[in-house]
């Protein structure tokens, strides 16, 4: 399962970089989304894909019984998802405003304007 996820992570990074190198600013944002999702998937994969019970300690016990899932990668990826959503929302508003001013989606045309 992990070699398949490694291929998916690599393909997502490649697609994200390809989209970020395009001239359209909308494709740039799509590339950023793919890149952040690939980073989250890479973190999950590198933390190890183990199935286990939730890390709860039963009452009267000193430790959990059996194998438990590691909550740290899940918490970090959840935080990264929230941050990526905030960056995406900001980028969409910024793109909308830039398109209103420049009336173009092409990054080369945006670079040449003096408005």
Secondary structure as UniProt FT lines:
FT   HELIX           2..20
FT   HELIX           25..47
FT   TURN            59..60
FT   HELIX           71..102
FT   HELIX           107..111
//
